């Protein structure tokens, strides 16, 4: 099976890979890299019209767009982990890089890599698997569905661990007709070894991005775990024990359940989407040594813990380049556009999602930072009124902290979170921000190291 056919285009890792690869090739990413630039005005209009449909209709359309990407279970044995690793590497321009990042998905990391002129090779990818006849609010049935397809997939790919993730809160629409199989490489793929040998500059630095976030799981096999719930607006206890917000969500969507009844967790593992599996470092040390480079570790406890450091690094870099550092761009999930972030001289602050904890993270950063004259906010729209989703007036209060201009970018507040058009309009609106700046030269690694090594919220260190 062609790798591009198997991997979800709507996933964080895929979106960040496309965005960073385009940046390193000197391009931006209209329409999230999924369609030609010429279609952007047309799709913006069409999706904007869909925003005005009744909510149930919009939700059904949202769900169906994802199902079209799902892989039939019978074909999972055709997936080849090495072919997927080659596909990832082939995204990047063929040249030498002074820095290469590997590991956890993270939007702040994408901005950091762009600032350093560096590629990133993910440890985790999402393969959506087609399924019918499973109630999305029945996690036990979901686990049972995944056993046999998971066995076939892992039998064909001994270097993968399967994290079957099921989140009926934030992914409620998308999982109506698919299962989320997140795959983590337990060994560094041969293609990654080769990438380091051929494309890491002599004396260059490979950096492992290691998010320490973990989650309770039910172990299905040696390399297969089932993760119920995920990082976002609901807390872990709500997934496993219920509560008023869970009751309200289920009844709003017509369920006769009062809470979910997941299989009891019996282990803990790296969180499926964001967490870093610690099996990599031994392989990575050998690969970097064989490439004639050195290795650094970038460790943080939570995906958003990296965002303040990356924002502060951009402010310092802009000042050194003579660029005004008082324009803030808050982006979220896979709606990351490194090219226009730098062309507009925007300080990037990345949020993992659109939930209340992410809103608090943005406020906490503004509380500690020097004031911004402009604040623009790009919110990923996941199509459903999930637990922990703040009302738009609360996001308004965030943008109102700008001294001169605070606004949504690409977001239709009247349609959110069913705002299908934001995925086209966010890029379009960024291209209209003025003034523009010449693309700055990359941050020297030594400068970035000195800056990041002194932070208390992250750890940048030699092994």
C-alpha positions as a Markdown table, in Angstrom:
| # | Residue | x | y | z |
|---|---|---|---|---|
| 1 | Unk | 0.0 | 0.0 | 0.0 |
| 2 | Unk | 1.2 | 3.5 | -0.8 |
| 3 | Unk | 2.3 | 5.3 | 2.4 |
| 4 | Unk | 0.4 | 8.4 | 1.5 |
| 5 | Unk | -2.8 | 6.3 | 1.2 |
| 6 | Unk | -2.3 | 4.8 | 4.7 |
| 7 | Unk | -1.4 | 7.8 | 6.8 |
| 8 | Unk | -4.0 | 10.2 | 8.0 |
| 9 | Unk | -3.7 | 13.6 | 6.4 |
| 10 | Unk | -5.6 | 15.2 | 9.3 |
| 11 | Unk | -3.2 | 14.1 | 11.9 |
| 12 | Unk | -0.7 | 16.4 | 13.8 |
| 13 | Unk | 2.4 | 14.5 | 12.7 |
| 14 | Unk | 1.4 | 14.5 | 9.0 |
| 15 | Unk | 0.4 | 18.2 | 9.0 |
| 16 | Unk | 3.7 | 19.2 | 10.8 |
| 17 | Unk | 5.7 | 17.1 | 8.4 |
| 18 | Unk | 4.1 | 18.8 | 5.4 |
| 19 | Unk | 4.5 | 22.3 | 6.8 |
| 20 | Unk | 8.1 | 22.0 | 7.8 |
| 21 | Unk | 9.1 | 20.2 | 4.6 |
| 22 | Unk | 7.5 | 23.0 | 2.5 |
| 23 | Unk | 9.2 | 25.6 | 4.6 |
| 24 | Unk | 12.6 | 24.0 | 4.0 |
| 25 | Unk | 11.9 | 24.0 | 0.3 |
| 26 | Unk | 11.1 | 27.7 | 0.4 |
| 27 | Unk | 7.3 | 27.4 | 0.3 |
| 28 | Unk | 4.2 | 27.9 | 2.4 |
| 29 | Unk | 1.4 | 25.4 | 2.9 |
| 30 | Unk | -2.0 | 26.6 | 1.5 |
| 31 | Unk | -4.9 | 24.2 | 2.3 |
| 32 | Unk | -2.6 | 22.3 | 4.7 |
| 33 | Unk | -0.7 | 21.0 | 1.7 |
| 34 | Unk | -3.6 | 18.8 | 0.6 |
| 35 | Unk | -4.7 | 20.7 | -2.5 |
| 36 | Unk | -3.3 | 23.1 | -5.1 |
| 37 | Unk | -3.0 | 26.8 | -4.1 |
| 38 | Unk | -5.4 | 27.8 | -6.9 |
| 39 | Unk | -8.3 | 26.0 | -5.2 |
| 40 | Unk | -7.9 | 28.0 | -1.9 |
| 41 | Unk | -10.4 | 30.8 | -2.8 |
| 42 | Unk | -12.9 | 28.2 | -4.1 |
| 43 | Unk | -12.6 | 25.9 | -1.1 |
| 44 | Unk | -12.8 | 28.8 | 1.3 |
| 45 | Unk | -16.1 | 29.8 | -0.2 |
| 46 | Unk | -17.5 | 26.3 | -0.4 |
| 47 | Unk | -16.5 | 25.5 | 3.2 |
| 48 | Unk | -17.8 | 28.8 | 4.4 |
| 49 | Unk | -21.2 | 28.0 | 2.9 |
| 50 | Unk | -21.1 | 24.6 | 4.7 |
| 51 | Unk | -20.6 | 26.5 | 7.9 |
| 52 | Unk | -24.1 | 27.9 | 7.6 |
| 53 | Unk | -25.7 | 24.4 | 7.4 |
| 54 | Unk | -27.6 | 23.1 | 10.5 |
| 55 | Unk | -25.1 | 21.6 | 13.1 |
| 56 | Unk | -26.1 | 18.0 | 12.6 |
| 57 | Unk | -25.5 | 18.2 | 8.9 |
| 58 | Unk | -22.1 | 19.9 | 9.4 |
| 59 | Unk | -21.1 | 17.2 | 11.9 |
| 60 | Unk | -22.1 | 14.4 | 9.5 |
| 61 | Unk | -20.0 | 16.0 | 6.7 |
| 62 | Unk | -17.1 | 16.4 | 9.0 |
| 63 | Unk | -17.2 | 12.8 | 10.0 |
| 64 | Unk | -17.4 | 11.6 | 6.4 |
| 65 | Unk | -14.4 | 13.5 | 5.2 |
| 66 | Unk | -12.2 | 11.5 | 7.6 |
| 67 | Unk | -13.7 | 8.1 | 6.9 |
| 68 | Unk | -12.7 | 8.4 | 3.2 |
| 69 | Unk | -9.0 | 8.2 | 4.4 |
| 70 | Unk | -9.5 | 5.1 | 6.6 |
| 71 | Unk | -7.7 | 1.9 | 5.6 |
| 72 | Unk | -9.8 | -1.4 | 5.4 |
| 73 | Unk | -8.7 | -3.7 | 8.2 |
| 74 | Unk | -7.9 | -6.5 | 5.7 |
| 75 | Unk | -5.2 | -4.4 | 4.1 |
| 76 | Unk | -3.3 | -3.5 | 7.3 |
| 77 | Unk | -0.9 | -6.4 | 6.8 |
| 78 | Unk | 0.3 | -4.6 | 3.6 |
| 79 | Unk | 1.7 | -1.7 | 5.5 |
| 80 | Unk | 5.5 | -1.5 | 5.6 |
| 81 | Unk | 7.1 | 0.5 | 8.4 |
| 82 | Unk | 10.3 | 1.0 | 6.4 |
| 83 | Unk | 8.4 | 2.2 | 3.3 |
| 84 | Unk | 6.6 | 4.7 | 5.6 |
| 85 | Unk | 9.9 | 5.9 | 7.0 |
| 86 | Unk | 11.3 | 6.4 | 3.5 |
| 87 | Unk | 8.1 | 8.4 | 2.6 |
| 88 | Unk | 8.8 | 10.7 | 5.5 |
| 89 | Unk | 12.4 | 11.3 | 4.6 |
| 90 | Unk | 11.5 | 11.9 | 0.9 |
| 91 | Unk | 9.5 | 15.0 | 2.0 |
| 92 | Unk | 12.6 | 17.0 | 2.6 |
| 93 | Unk | 15.0 | 18.7 | 0.2 |
| 94 | Unk | 18.1 | 16.6 | -0.4 |
| 95 | Unk | 20.8 | 18.6 | 1.2 |
| 96 | Unk | 23.0 | 18.7 | 4.3 |
| 97 | Unk | 21.4 | 20.1 | 7.5 |
| 98 | Unk | 23.4 | 21.3 | 10.5 |
| 99 | Unk | 20.6 | 20.1 | 12.8 |
| 100 | Unk | 18.1 | 17.2 | 12.5 |
| 101 | Unk | 15.2 | 16.8 | 15.0 |
| 102 | Unk | 13.6 | 13.4 | 15.7 |
| 103 | Unk | 10.9 | 12.2 | 18.0 |
| 104 | Unk | 7.6 | 13.6 | 19.4 |
| 105 | Unk | 5.1 | 15.6 | 17.4 |
| 106 | Unk | 4.9 | 19.2 | 18.5 |
| 107 | Unk | 3.9 | 22.5 | 16.9 |
| 108 | Unk | 6.3 | 24.5 | 18.9 |
| 109 | Unk | 9.0 | 22.1 | 17.8 |
| 110 | Unk | 8.0 | 22.7 | 14.2 |
| 111 | Unk | 8.6 | 26.4 | 14.7 |
| 112 | Unk | 11.9 | 25.8 | 16.4 |
| 113 | Unk | 13.0 | 23.5 | 13.6 |
| 114 | Unk | 12.0 | 26.2 | 11.0 |
| 115 | Unk | 14.0 | 28.8 | 12.9 |
| 116 | Unk | 17.1 | 26.5 | 12.8 |
| 117 | Unk | 16.5 | 25.4 | 9.2 |
| 118 | Unk | 16.2 | 21.8 | 10.4 |
| 119 | Unk | 14.0 | 18.8 | 9.3 |
| 120 | Unk | 12.1 | 16.7 | 11.8 |
| 121 | Unk | 11.5 | 12.9 | 11.6 |
| 122 | Unk | 8.5 | 11.8 | 13.7 |
| 123 | Unk | 8.4 | 8.7 | 15.9 |
| 124 | Unk | 4.6 | 8.4 | 15.7 |
| 125 | Unk | 2.2 | 8.3 | 12.8 |
| 126 | Unk | -1.6 | 7.8 | 12.7 |
| 127 | Unk | -3.2 | 5.1 | 10.5 |
| 128 | Unk | -7.0 | 5.4 | 10.5 |
| 129 | Unk | -8.7 | 2.0 | 10.2 |
| 130 | Unk | -12.2 | 1.6 | 8.8 |
| 131 | Unk | -14.8 | 0.0 | 11.0 |
| 132 | Unk | -18.5 | -0.3 | 11.3 |
| 133 | Unk | -21.0 | -1.6 | 13.9 |
| 134 | Unk | -19.1 | -0.3 | 17.0 |
| 135 | Unk | -20.8 | 2.2 | 19.2 |
| 136 | Unk | -18.2 | 4.9 | 19.8 |
| 137 | Unk | -19.3 | 5.2 | 23.4 |
| 138 | Unk | -18.5 | 1.5 | 24.0 |
| 139 | Unk | -14.7 | 1.3 | 24.5 |
| 140 | Unk | -14.8 | -2.4 | 25.3 |
| 141 | Unk | -16.2 | -3.1 | 21.9 |
| 142 | Unk | -13.7 | -0.8 | 20.4 |
| 143 | Unk | -10.8 | -2.7 | 22.0 |
| 144 | Unk | -12.3 | -6.0 | 20.8 |
| 145 | Unk | -12.5 | -4.7 | 17.3 |
| 146 | Unk | -8.8 | -3.7 | 17.3 |
| 147 | Unk | -7.4 | -7.1 | 18.4 |
| 148 | Unk | -7.2 | -9.0 | 15.1 |
| 149 | Unk | -6.3 | -6.0 | 12.8 |
| 150 | Unk | -3.7 | -5.0 | 15.3 |
| 151 | Unk | -2.2 | -8.6 | 15.4 |
| 152 | Unk | -1.9 | -8.6 | 11.6 |
| 153 | Unk | -0.3 | -5.2 | 11.4 |
| 154 | Unk | 2.3 | -5.9 | 14.1 |
| 155 | Unk | 3.1 | -9.4 | 12.7 |
| 156 | Unk | 4.2 | -7.6 | 9.5 |
| 157 | Unk | 6.1 | -4.9 | 11.2 |
| 158 | Unk | 8.2 | -6.0 | 14.2 |
| 159 | Unk | 9.6 | -2.5 | 14.9 |
| 160 | Unk | 6.2 | -0.9 | 15.6 |
| 161 | Unk | 4.2 | -0.6 | 18.8 |
| 162 | Unk | 0.5 | 0.0 | 18.3 |
| 163 | Unk | -1.3 | 2.5 | 20.5 |
| 164 | Unk | -5.0 | 2.0 | 19.7 |
| 165 | Unk | -6.4 | 5.3 | 20.8 |
| 166 | Unk | -10.0 | 5.9 | 21.4 |
| 167 | Unk | -11.3 | 9.4 | 22.5 |
| 168 | Unk | -15.1 | 9.7 | 22.3 |
| 169 | Unk | -14.8 | 13.3 | 23.5 |
| 170 | Unk | -12.6 | 15.3 | 21.2 |
| 171 | Unk | -12.5 | 12.8 | 18.3 |
| 172 | Unk | -16.2 | 12.0 | 18.6 |
| 173 | Unk | -17.1 | 12.8 | 15.0 |
| 174 | Unk | -14.1 | 11.2 | 13.3 |
| 175 | Unk | -14.3 | 7.9 | 15.2 |
| 176 | Unk | -17.9 | 7.3 | 14.1 |
| 177 | Unk | -16.5 | 5.2 | 11.3 |
| 178 | Unk | -12.9 | 4.6 | 12.0 |
| 179 | Unk | -10.4 | 3.5 | 14.7 |
| 180 | Unk | -7.2 | 5.4 | 15.5 |
| 181 | Unk | -4.1 | 3.3 | 15.2 |
| 182 | Unk | -1.1 | 5.3 | 16.3 |
| 183 | Unk | 2.1 | 3.6 | 15.5 |
| 184 | Unk | 5.4 | 4.3 | 17.3 |
| 185 | Unk | 8.7 | 3.0 | 16.0 |
| 186 | Unk | 10.5 | 1.1 | 18.8 |
| 187 | Unk | 13.7 | 1.0 | 16.7 |
| 188 | Unk | 15.1 | 3.8 | 14.6 |
| 189 | Unk | 14.1 | 2.9 | 11.0 |
| 190 | Unk | 16.8 | 2.2 | 8.5 |
| 191 | Unk | 15.6 | 5.2 | 6.4 |
| 192 | Unk | 16.3 | 7.4 | 9.5 |
| 193 | Unk | 19.8 | 5.9 | 9.9 |
| 194 | Unk | 20.4 | 6.7 | 6.2 |
| 195 | Unk | 19.0 | 10.2 | 6.5 |
| 196 | Unk | 21.4 | 11.0 | 9.3 |
| 197 | Unk | 24.4 | 9.6 | 7.4 |
| 198 | Unk | 23.6 | 11.4 | 4.1 |
| 199 | Unk | 22.0 | 14.6 | 5.3 |
| 200 | Unk | 23.4 | 15.5 | 8.7 |
| 201 | Unk | 26.2 | 18.0 | 8.0 |
| 202 | Unk | 29.7 | 16.9 | 9.2 |
| 203 | Unk | 29.8 | 17.7 | 12.9 |
| 204 | Unk | 26.1 | 18.4 | 12.9 |
| 205 | Unk | 23.7 | 17.8 | 15.8 |
| 206 | Unk | 20.8 | 15.4 | 16.0 |
| 207 | Unk | 18.2 | 16.4 | 18.6 |
| 208 | Unk | 15.7 | 13.9 | 20.1 |
| 209 | Unk | 12.4 | 15.7 | 21.1 |
| 210 | Unk | 11.1 | 13.7 | 24.0 |
| 211 | Unk | 7.7 | 14.6 | 25.4 |
| 212 | Unk | 7.3 | 12.8 | 28.8 |
| 213 | Unk | 3.5 | 12.8 | 28.8 |
| 214 | Unk | 2.1 | 9.4 | 29.8 |
| 215 | Unk | -1.4 | 7.9 | 29.9 |
| 216 | Unk | -3.1 | 4.8 | 31.5 |
| 217 | Unk | -3.5 | 2.0 | 29.0 |
| 218 | Unk | -4.8 | -1.6 | 28.8 |
| 219 | Unk | -2.2 | -3.9 | 27.5 |
| 220 | Unk | -3.4 | -6.1 | 24.6 |
| 221 | Unk | -0.1 | -7.7 | 23.6 |
| 222 | Unk | 3.6 | -7.2 | 23.9 |
| 223 | Unk | 3.5 | -4.3 | 21.4 |
| 224 | Unk | -0.1 | -3.4 | 21.5 |
| 225 | Unk | -1.9 | -1.1 | 24.0 |
| 226 | Unk | -5.3 | 0.4 | 24.1 |
| 227 | Unk | -5.5 | 4.0 | 25.2 |
| 228 | Unk | -9.0 | 5.3 | 26.2 |
| 229 | Unk | -9.1 | 9.1 | 26.3 |
| 230 | Unk | -6.4 | 11.6 | 25.4 |
| 231 | Unk | -4.9 | 15.0 | 26.4 |
| 232 | Unk | -7.5 | 17.8 | 26.0 |
| 233 | Unk | -10.5 | 19.3 | 27.7 |
| 234 | Unk | -11.6 | 16.3 | 29.8 |
| 235 | Unk | -9.6 | 15.1 | 32.8 |
| 236 | Unk | -8.5 | 11.5 | 33.1 |
| 237 | Unk | -10.9 | 10.7 | 35.9 |
| 238 | Unk | -13.8 | 11.8 | 33.7 |
| 239 | Unk | -12.9 | 9.2 | 31.0 |
| 240 | Unk | -12.7 | 6.4 | 33.6 |
| 241 | Unk | -15.2 | 7.4 | 36.3 |
| 242 | Unk | -17.6 | 9.7 | 34.5 |
| 243 | Unk | -19.1 | 12.9 | 35.9 |
| 244 | Unk | -21.6 | 15.7 | 35.1 |
| 245 | Unk | -19.7 | 16.8 | 32.0 |
| 246 | Unk | -19.6 | 13.3 | 30.6 |
| 247 | Unk | -23.3 | 12.8 | 31.4 |
| 248 | Unk | -24.1 | 16.0 | 29.6 |
| 249 | Unk | -22.0 | 15.1 | 26.5 |
| 250 | Unk | -23.5 | 11.7 | 26.1 |
| 251 | Unk | -27.1 | 12.9 | 26.5 |
| 252 | Unk | -26.6 | 15.8 | 24.1 |
| 253 | Unk | -25.5 | 13.3 | 21.5 |
| 254 | Unk | -28.5 | 11.0 | 22.1 |
| 255 | Unk | -26.8 | 8.3 | 24.1 |
| 256 | Unk | -28.7 | 6.4 | 26.9 |
| 257 | Unk | -25.4 | 6.0 | 28.8 |
| 258 | Unk | -24.5 | 8.1 | 31.8 |
| 259 | Unk | -20.7 | 7.4 | 31.6 |
| 260 | Unk | -18.3 | 5.3 | 29.6 |
| 261 | Unk | -17.3 | 1.8 | 30.8 |
| 262 | Unk | -13.7 | 1.3 | 29.5 |
| 263 | Unk | -11.6 | -1.8 | 30.1 |
| 264 | Unk | -9.6 | -1.2 | 33.3 |
| 265 | Unk | -6.1 | 0.1 | 32.7 |
| 266 | Unk | -3.3 | -2.2 | 33.8 |
| 267 | Unk | -0.3 | -0.2 | 32.7 |
| 268 | Unk | 0.9 | 3.2 | 31.7 |
| 269 | Unk | 2.6 | 4.2 | 28.4 |
| 270 | Unk | 3.8 | 7.2 | 26.5 |
| 271 | Unk | 0.7 | 9.1 | 25.4 |
| 272 | Unk | -0.3 | 7.9 | 22.0 |
| 273 | Unk | -0.1 | 11.2 | 20.0 |
| 274 | Unk | 2.4 | 13.3 | 21.9 |
| 275 | Unk | 4.4 | 11.0 | 24.1 |
| 276 | Unk | 8.0 | 9.8 | 23.3 |
| 277 | Unk | 8.8 | 6.1 | 23.6 |
| 278 | Unk | 12.1 | 5.8 | 25.4 |
| 279 | Unk | 13.2 | 2.7 | 23.4 |
| 280 | Unk | 14.8 | 5.0 | 20.8 |
| 281 | Unk | 17.9 | 6.5 | 22.5 |
| 282 | Unk | 20.2 | 3.5 | 22.2 |
| 283 | Unk | 19.6 | 3.3 | 18.5 |
| 284 | Unk | 19.9 | 7.0 | 18.1 |
| 285 | Unk | 23.3 | 7.2 | 19.8 |
| 286 | Unk | 24.7 | 4.6 | 17.4 |
| 287 | Unk | 23.1 | 6.3 | 14.3 |
| 288 | Unk | 24.5 | 9.8 | 15.3 |
| 289 | Unk | 27.9 | 8.4 | 16.0 |
| 290 | Unk | 27.9 | 6.6 | 12.6 |
| 291 | Unk | 26.9 | 9.9 | 10.9 |
| 292 | Unk | 29.9 | 11.8 | 12.5 |
| 293 | Unk | 27.6 | 14.0 | 14.5 |
| 294 | Unk | 26.6 | 14.7 | 18.1 |
| 295 | Unk | 23.4 | 14.1 | 20.0 |
| 296 | Unk | 21.3 | 16.4 | 22.1 |
| 297 | Unk | 18.1 | 15.6 | 24.1 |
| 298 | Unk | 15.2 | 18.1 | 24.3 |
| 299 | Unk | 12.9 | 16.9 | 27.1 |
| 300 | Unk | 9.6 | 18.4 | 28.4 |
| 301 | Unk | 6.7 | 17.0 | 30.4 |
| 302 | Unk | 3.8 | 18.3 | 28.4 |
| 303 | Unk | 3.4 | 19.2 | 24.7 |
| 304 | Unk | 2.7 | 22.9 | 25.5 |
| 305 | Unk | 5.7 | 23.1 | 27.9 |
| 306 | Unk | 7.9 | 23.8 | 24.9 |
| 307 | Unk | 5.8 | 26.7 | 23.6 |
| 308 | Unk | 7.0 | 29.5 | 25.9 |
| 309 | Unk | 10.7 | 28.7 | 25.3 |
| 310 | Unk | 10.2 | 28.7 | 21.5 |
| 311 | Unk | 8.2 | 32.0 | 21.7 |
| 312 | Unk | 10.9 | 33.7 | 23.8 |
| 313 | Unk | 13.6 | 32.4 | 21.5 |
| 314 | Unk | 11.8 | 34.0 | 18.5 |
| 315 | Unk | 11.5 | 37.3 | 20.4 |
| 316 | Unk | 15.2 | 37.4 | 21.1 |
| 317 | Unk | 16.1 | 36.4 | 17.5 |
| 318 | Unk | 13.8 | 39.0 | 16.0 |
| 319 | Unk | 15.4 | 41.8 | 18.2 |
| 320 | Unk | 18.8 | 40.7 | 17.0 |
| 321 | Unk | 17.6 | 40.9 | 13.4 |
| 322 | Unk | 16.0 | 44.3 | 13.8 |
| 323 | Unk | 12.5 | 42.9 | 13.6 |
| 324 | Unk | 9.7 | 44.2 | 15.9 |
| 325 | Unk | 9.0 | 41.5 | 18.4 |
| 326 | Unk | 5.5 | 42.6 | 19.5 |
| 327 | Unk | 3.4 | 40.6 | 17.1 |
| 328 | Unk | 2.1 | 37.3 | 18.5 |
| 329 | Unk | 0.6 | 34.5 | 16.5 |
| 330 | Unk | -1.2 | 31.8 | 18.6 |
| 331 | Unk | -1.7 | 28.7 | 16.5 |
| 332 | Unk | -3.1 | 25.3 | 17.4 |
| 333 | Unk | -2.9 | 21.6 | 16.6 |
| 334 | Unk | -1.8 | 21.1 | 12.9 |
| 335 | Unk | -2.7 | 24.7 | 11.8 |
| 336 | Unk | 0.9 | 25.7 | 11.9 |
| 337 | Unk | 2.4 | 27.8 | 9.0 |
| 338 | Unk | 6.1 | 28.4 | 9.6 |
| 339 | Unk | 6.7 | 30.3 | 6.4 |
| 340 | Unk | 4.2 | 33.0 | 7.1 |
| 341 | Unk | 5.0 | 33.1 | 10.8 |
| 342 | Unk | 8.5 | 34.3 | 9.9 |
| 343 | Unk | 7.5 | 36.5 | 6.9 |
| 344 | Unk | 5.1 | 38.4 | 9.1 |
| 345 | Unk | 7.6 | 38.6 | 12.0 |
| 346 | Unk | 5.2 | 36.8 | 14.3 |
| 347 | Unk | 6.2 | 35.3 | 17.6 |
| 348 | Unk | 4.7 | 31.8 | 17.5 |
| 349 | Unk | 2.9 | 30.4 | 20.6 |
| 350 | Unk | 1.5 | 26.9 | 19.9 |
| 351 | Unk | -1.5 | 25.3 | 21.6 |
| 352 | Unk | -2.0 | 21.5 | 21.4 |
| 353 | Unk | -5.8 | 22.0 | 20.9 |
| 354 | Unk | -8.7 | 24.3 | 21.4 |
| 355 | Unk | -9.5 | 23.4 | 25.0 |
| 356 | Unk | -9.7 | 25.3 | 28.3 |
| 357 | Unk | -6.3 | 24.0 | 29.5 |
| 358 | Unk | -4.7 | 25.4 | 26.3 |
| 359 | Unk | -6.5 | 28.7 | 26.9 |
| 360 | Unk | -5.0 | 28.8 | 30.4 |
| 361 | Unk | -1.5 | 28.1 | 28.9 |
| 362 | Unk | -1.8 | 31.1 | 26.5 |
| 363 | Unk | -2.9 | 33.4 | 29.3 |
| 364 | Unk | -0.1 | 32.2 | 31.5 |
| 365 | Unk | 2.4 | 33.0 | 28.8 |
| 366 | Unk | 1.0 | 36.5 | 28.3 |
| 367 | Unk | 1.1 | 37.0 | 32.1 |
| 368 | Unk | 4.9 | 36.4 | 32.1 |
| 369 | Unk | 5.8 | 38.0 | 28.7 |
| 370 | Unk | 6.4 | 41.6 | 27.7 |
| 371 | Unk | 3.2 | 43.0 | 26.2 |
| 372 | Unk | 2.3 | 42.4 | 22.5 |
| 373 | Unk | 0.9 | 45.1 | 20.2 |
| 374 | Unk | -0.8 | 42.5 | 18.0 |
| 375 | Unk | -2.3 | 39.1 | 18.9 |
| 376 | Unk | -3.7 | 36.8 | 16.2 |
| 377 | Unk | -5.4 | 33.5 | 17.1 |
| 378 | Unk | -5.8 | 30.4 | 14.9 |
| 379 | Unk | -8.1 | 27.8 | 16.4 |
| 380 | Unk | -8.3 | 24.3 | 15.1 |
| 381 | Unk | -12.0 | 23.3 | 14.6 |
| 382 | Unk | -12.7 | 19.6 | 15.4 |
| 383 | Unk | -16.5 | 19.9 | 14.7 |
| 384 | Unk | -18.0 | 19.0 | 18.0 |
| 385 | Unk | -19.1 | 20.6 | 21.4 |
| 386 | Unk | -16.7 | 18.5 | 23.4 |
| 387 | Unk | -15.9 | 18.6 | 27.1 |
| 388 | Unk | -13.6 | 21.4 | 28.0 |
| 389 | Unk | -14.3 | 23.6 | 25.0 |
| 390 | Unk | -14.3 | 27.3 | 26.0 |
| 391 | Unk | -17.0 | 29.6 | 24.6 |
| 392 | Unk | -15.7 | 32.0 | 22.0 |
| 393 | Unk | -16.1 | 35.0 | 24.4 |
| 394 | Unk | -13.3 | 33.5 | 26.4 |
| 395 | Unk | -11.0 | 33.3 | 23.4 |
| 396 | Unk | -12.0 | 36.9 | 22.7 |
| 397 | Unk | -10.7 | 37.9 | 26.1 |
| 398 | Unk | -7.4 | 36.4 | 25.1 |
| 399 | Unk | -7.0 | 38.4 | 21.9 |
| 400 | Unk | -8.2 | 41.5 | 23.7 |
| 401 | Unk | -4.9 | 41.5 | 25.7 |
| 402 | Unk | -3.2 | 43.0 | 22.6 |
| 403 | Unk | -2.3 | 46.7 | 23.0 |
| 404 | Unk | -3.4 | 47.6 | 19.5 |
| 405 | Unk | -4.9 | 44.7 | 17.5 |
| 406 | Unk | -6.4 | 41.4 | 18.6 |
| 407 | Unk | -8.2 | 39.2 | 16.2 |
| 408 | Unk | -9.1 | 35.7 | 15.1 |
| 409 | Unk | -7.2 | 34.5 | 12.0 |
| 410 | Unk | -9.2 | 32.4 | 9.6 |
| 411 | Unk | -11.8 | 31.6 | 12.3 |
| 412 | Unk | -15.5 | 32.2 | 12.0 |
| 413 | Unk | -16.6 | 32.6 | 15.7 |
| 414 | Unk | -20.3 | 32.0 | 14.7 |
| 415 | Unk | -19.5 | 28.6 | 13.3 |
| 416 | Unk | -16.8 | 27.4 | 15.7 |
| 417 | Unk | -16.1 | 24.5 | 16.5 |
| 418 | Unk | -17.9 | 23.3 | 13.3 |
| 419 | Unk | -15.9 | 25.8 | 11.3 |
| 420 | Unk | -14.8 | 23.7 | 8.3 |
| 421 | Unk | -13.5 | 26.8 | 6.5 |
| 422 | Unk | -10.8 | 27.6 | 9.0 |
| 423 | Unk | -8.6 | 24.9 | 7.5 |
| 424 | Unk | -8.5 | 27.0 | 4.3 |
| 425 | Unk | -8.9 | 30.5 | 5.6 |
| 426 | Unk | -6.2 | 30.5 | 8.2 |
| 427 | Unk | -3.5 | 30.4 | 5.6 |
| 428 | Unk | -5.3 | 33.0 | 3.4 |
| 429 | Unk | -5.6 | 35.4 | 6.3 |
| 430 | Unk | -2.0 | 35.1 | 7.3 |
| 431 | Unk | -0.9 | 36.0 | 3.8 |
| 432 | Unk | -2.7 | 39.4 | 4.2 |
| 433 | Unk | -0.9 | 40.4 | 7.4 |
| 434 | Unk | 1.4 | 43.5 | 6.9 |
| 435 | Unk | 4.1 | 44.6 | 7.1 |
| 436 | Unk | 6.1 | 41.7 | 5.8 |
| 437 | Unk | 9.8 | 41.1 | 6.6 |
| 438 | Unk | 12.6 | 39.5 | 4.6 |
| 439 | Unk | 13.1 | 35.9 | 5.7 |
| 440 | Unk | 15.7 | 36.0 | 8.4 |
| 441 | Unk | 18.8 | 33.9 | 8.4 |
| 442 | Unk | 18.5 | 30.7 | 10.5 |
| 443 | Unk | 19.2 | 30.9 | 14.2 |
| 444 | Unk | 22.8 | 29.5 | 14.8 |
| 445 | Unk | 22.6 | 26.3 | 16.8 |
| 446 | Unk | 25.0 | 27.7 | 19.4 |
| 447 | Unk | 22.7 | 30.6 | 20.0 |
| 448 | Unk | 19.7 | 28.4 | 20.4 |
| 449 | Unk | 21.6 | 26.0 | 22.6 |
| 450 | Unk | 22.7 | 28.8 | 24.9 |
| 451 | Unk | 19.1 | 30.1 | 25.1 |
| 452 | Unk | 17.4 | 26.7 | 25.7 |
| 453 | Unk | 19.9 | 25.3 | 28.1 |
| 454 | Unk | 19.1 | 28.0 | 30.6 |
| 455 | Unk | 15.4 | 27.3 | 30.7 |
| 456 | Unk | 13.7 | 25.8 | 33.8 |
| 457 | Unk | 10.6 | 24.6 | 31.9 |
| 458 | Unk | 12.4 | 22.3 | 29.5 |
| 459 | Unk | 15.7 | 20.3 | 29.5 |
| 460 | Unk | 18.2 | 20.7 | 26.7 |
| 461 | Unk | 21.2 | 18.5 | 27.4 |
| 462 | Unk | 23.8 | 16.1 | 26.2 |
| 463 | Unk | 23.0 | 12.4 | 26.8 |
